[in-house]
Amino acid sequence: VLIIKLTSMGDLMHALPAFTEANSHIGDISFDWVVDTNFASVPSWHPLVNKIITTDHRNWKKHLFSKNSRKSLREVINQINESDYDLVVDMQNNLKSAFISYLCRHDVVGMDSKSAREYPAHLAYSKKINVDKKLHAIERQKKLLGDALGYLYERKHINYGASFKNFVEPDVSLPNKYIVLVQNASWVTKQWSIENWQQLIQYLECKSIDILLPSGNLKELERAKEICSVSKKAQAIDLMSLNEIAYIIKNADFCICSDTGLAHLSALTETPSITLYGPTKTSLIGTTGINQNHLIGNKEEINQILVSDVINELDKYFI
């Protein structure tokens, strides 16, 4: 089976339980995956994924008619077309994934007009499946793949089936016991304030707990450094690969996260976590798995979550 699902980090991890479930129904199933090059590590975490075909669609969007972009796109489509897949499924169902689906010569299964994340995407699919938008994203992926392959998906049963062998131990000295704070998020409305993070760090310092803050880019790193400036127990980690960050989260004693991709990584690794939510509907895309806890701000405002709220929740599970 070829899976077309390009981004983003959390959305990619939402697909993994569908692969595990498919294998329980079809013992010899395997997957190739078309994914954005920035997130190519995620497919490698599932043992049923063989070939990973990477795209540079963000650059295509900026320079679609450039010679290099056209060549890169052609290479991706050729890689897809040279394989005789039994099934191709677009598990993203938005315009960028539908663009790839439309160009490849295979018949593609995707969501119908009432189910797709972006309405016009359904026009690219030969077979269209209805998937209730009220389901959690993980269940939507399981329903889509189950219908495409001809079995009934299991509601509420989540098994990521991930392997951690591709995680990479970073070349830094990690404390024996530490908490990871994931302060970054792509939307400002998903960011807990710097002051709140600093107050939380000062509380953890009093408990003699080491604190690590990963970042995905230089802007996030600068914010992390400002947050850490109030305590010598807190460290803003230099930029590193996703597989290295995954190792750090896997081996953490606890995570406290903004609503972002690394929060879903803590769910995948079963690291006990609290994730802070503002405008996001946790029933649709909240972290799901063992040891996952949510705090939701009043009126969809993440900064309505008090530092004391986080501490009270943390005390139940960690201290």
C-alpha positions in Angstrom: 0.0 0.0 0.0 1.2 3.5 -0.8 0.3 6.2 1.7 0.2 9.8 0.6 0.4 12.0 3.8 2.9 14.9 3.6 2.6 16.8 6.9 2.6 17.8 9.7 4.4 16.0 12.6 1.3 15.3 14.8 -0.9 14.4 11.8 1.7 11.9 10.6 1.8 10.2 14.0 -2.0 10.0 13.9 -1.7 7.6 10.9 0.5 5.0 12.7 -2.2 3.2 14.7 -4.0 2.6 11.4 -1.0 0.7 10.1 -0.8 -1.5 13.2 -4.5 -2.3 12.9 -4.2 -3.1 9.2 -1.5 -5.6 10.0 -3.8 -7.4 12.5 -6.2 -8.0 9.6 -3.7 -8.5 6.7 -0.6 -10.2 8.0 1.6 -9.6 5.0 0.8 -5.9 4.4 3.5 -3.3 4.1 3.6 0.4 3.3 5.5 2.9 1.3 4.9 6.5 2.3 5.1 9.9 0.5 6.0 12.5 3.0 7.6 16.0 3.2 11.3 15.8 3.7 11.2 17.8 6.9 9.2 15.0 8.6 10.7 11.9 7.0 11.8 10.5 10.3 8.2 9.8 11.4 7.4 7.1 8.8 10.6 5.4 9.8 9.3 4.8 13.3 6.8 2.2 12.1 8.2 -1.2 11.2 5.6 -1.8 8.5 6.9 1.2 6.4 9.5 0.1 3.8 10.2 2.9 1.3 9.9 6.5 2.2 9.4 8.9 -0.8 10.2 12.5 0.2 8.8 15.6 -1.3 9.8 19.3 -1.1 6.3 20.6 -1.5 6.9 23.7 0.5 9.5 24.8 -2.0 7.2 23.7 -4.9 4.6 26.1 -3.5 7.0 29.0 -3.6 8.7 28.1 -6.9 6.2 25.8 -8.7 7.3 26.8 -12.2 11.0 26.8 -11.6 13.1 24.2 -13.4 14.3 22.6 -10.1 10.8 22.4 -8.7 9.4 20.8 -11.8 12.3 18.3 -11.9 11.8 17.4 -8.2 8.1 16.9 -8.6 8.7 14.7 -11.7 11.1 12.5 -9.7 8.5 12.0 -7.0 5.8 11.1 -9.4 8.1 8.7 -11.3 9.0 7.0 -8.0 5.3 6.5 -7.3 4.5 5.3 -10.8 7.3 2.8 -11.1 5.8 0.6 -8.4 2.8 -1.7 -8.9 0.9 -0.9 -5.7 -2.1 -2.9 -4.7 -3.7 0.2 -3.2 -2.9 3.9 -3.0 -4.5 5.9 -0.2 -4.4 9.7 0.4 -4.6 9.9 4.2 -4.2 13.7 4.3 -7.1 14.7 2.0 -6.1 18.3 1.5 -5.1 20.2 -1.6 -1.3 19.6 -1.4 -1.8 15.8 -1.0 -4.5 15.7 -3.6 -2.1 17.4 -6.1 0.2 14.4 -5.8 -2.8 12.0 -5.9 -4.0 13.6 -9.1 -0.7 13.4 -10.9 0.1 9.8 -10.2 -1.2 7.1 -12.6 -2.7 4.9 -9.9 -6.3 5.0 -8.8 -6.3 6.7 -5.4 -8.6 6.2 -2.4 -9.5 9.2 -0.3 -12.2 10.9 1.6 -15.4 12.1 0.0 -16.6 15.7 -0.3 -18.2 15.7 3.1 -15.2 14.2 4.8 -12.0 15.8 3.2 -10.2 18.4 5.2 -10.2 20.7 2.1 -13.3 20.3 0.0 -11.8 20.2 -3.6 -9.4 17.4 -2.6 -12.1 14.7 -3.2 -12.0 15.4 -6.9 -8.6 13.7 -7.1 -9.8 10.3 -5.9 -11.1 7.3 -7.8 -12.8 5.8 -4.7 -14.2 8.1 -2.1 -15.0 7.1 1.5 -17.2 8.9 4.0 -15.5 9.5 7.4 -17.3 11.3 10.2 -15.5 14.7 10.9 -16.6 14.3 14.6 -14.2 11.4 15.1 -10.8 12.0 16.6 -8.1 12.2 13.9 -6.6 8.8 14.8 -10.0 7.2 14.4 -10.5 9.0 11.1 -7.3 7.5 9.8 -8.2 4.0 11.0 -11.7 4.3 9.4 -10.3 5.5 6.1 -7.7 2.7 5.9 -10.1 0.1 7.1 -12.7 0.9 4.5 -10.1 1.1 1.8 -8.8 -2.4 2.7 -12.2 -3.9 3.5 -12.3 -4.5 7.2 -14.1 -2.8 10.2 -11.8 -0.6 12.2 -11.8 -0.9 16.0 -13.1 2.1 17.8 -11.1 3.5 20.8 -8.3 0.9 20.5 -5.0 2.8 19.9 -1.7 1.0 19.2 0.9 3.1 17.6 3.1 0.1 17.0 6.1 2.3 16.8 9.7 1.1 17.0 12.3 3.3 18.7 15.4 1.8 17.0 15.8 4.9 14.8 15.9 7.3 17.7 19.4 8.8 18.0 21.1 9.5 21.3 22.3 13.1 21.1 25.8 14.1 21.7 24.9 15.9 24.9 25.1 14.9 28.6 21.5 14.2 29.7 20.6 14.4 33.4 19.6 11.1 35.1 16.2 12.5 35.8 14.6 15.4 33.9 11.4 17.0 32.6 11.0 18.2 29.1 9.1 21.4 28.5 7.8 21.9 24.9 7.1 25.6 24.9 6.9 26.2 21.1 3.8 26.0 18.9 3.1 27.2 15.4 0.2 29.4 16.4 0.5 32.3 18.9 -2.9 31.2 20.4 -1.3 27.8 21.3 1.7 29.4 23.1 1.6 29.6 26.9 3.3 32.9 28.0 7.0 33.2 28.7 6.1 34.4 32.2 4.1 31.2 32.9 6.9 28.9 31.8 9.4 30.8 33.9 7.2 30.5 37.0 6.8 26.8 36.4 10.6 26.4 36.0 11.2 28.3 39.3 8.9 25.8 41.0 10.7 22.8 39.5 14.0 24.3 40.5 12.9 24.3 44.1 12.2 20.6 43.7 15.8 20.1 42.3 14.4 18.9 39.0 16.4 19.3 35.8 14.5 20.8 32.8 15.2 20.6 29.1 13.6 22.7 26.4 13.9 21.5 22.7 13.3 23.8 19.8 12.5 23.3 16.1 14.1 26.5 14.7 16.2 29.5 15.7 13.2 31.7 16.7 11.9 29.0 19.0 15.4 28.5 20.4 15.7 32.2 21.3 12.4 32.0 23.1 13.5 28.9 25.0 16.7 30.6 26.1 14.7 33.5 27.4 12.4 31.1 29.3 15.5 29.3 30.8 17.2 32.5 31.9 15.5 32.4 35.3 17.1 29.1 36.4 20.4 27.2 36.1 18.4 24.0 36.3 16.8 24.8 32.9 18.6 24.2 29.6 17.5 25.3 26.1 18.8 22.5 23.9 20.6 23.5 20.7 18.8 22.6 17.4 19.0 18.9 16.6 17.4 16.3 14.5 13.9 15.0 15.2 15.3 11.5 16.0 17.5 13.1 18.6 14.6 15.0 20.2 12.6 11.8 20.1 15.3 10.1 22.1 15.2 12.9 24.7 11.4 12.7 25.0 11.4 8.9 25.2 13.8 9.0 28.1 12.3 11.9 30.0 10.5 11.3 33.3 7.7 13.7 32.3 6.7 16.2 29.6 4.7 19.4 29.8 3.8 20.5 26.3 2.1 23.2 24.2 -0.3 21.9 21.6 2.2 20.9 19.0 3.8 17.9 17.2 6.2 17.0 20.0 3.2 16.6 22.4 2.0 13.8 20.1 5.5 12.3 20.2 5.2 12.1 24.0 2.0 10.1 23.4 3.7 7.8 20.9 6.6 7.1 23.4 4.2 6.8 26.3 6.1 9.4 28.3 3.8 10.8 31.0 2.7 14.2 29.8 0.4 17.2 30.4 -0.5 19.1 27.2 -1.9 22.6 27.4 -4.8 23.5 25.1 -6.4 26.8 24.1 -8.4 26.9 20.8 -7.9 23.2 19.9 -10.7 20.7 20.3 -9.1 17.8 22.2 -11.9 15.5 21.1 -10.7 15.9 17.5 -6.9 16.1 17.7 -5.9 15.9 21.4 -2.9 13.7 22.4 -4.1 10.1 22.8 -2.4 7.2 24.5 -1.1 6.0 27.8 -0.2 8.6 30.5 -1.6 11.5 28.5 -3.3 14.3 30.4 -4.9 17.6 29.1 -5.5 21.0 30.6 -7.8 23.3 28.7 -8.0 27.0 29.1 -11.3 28.7 29.7 -12.9 30.4 26.7 -10.3 28.7 24.4 -7.5 30.8 25.9 -4.4 28.9 26.7 -3.2 31.6 29.1 -6.3 31.0 31.2 -4.5 27.9 32.4 -2.7 29.0 35.6 0.7 27.8 36.7 -0.9 26.5 39.8 -3.2 24.3 37.6 -0.2 22.7 35.9 1.6 22.2 39.3 -1.5 20.6 40.8 -1.8 18.2 37.8 1.9 17.5 37.8 1.9 16.6 41.5 -0.6 13.8 40.9 1.7 12.0 38.5 5.3 13.0 39.1 6.3 14.6 42.4 
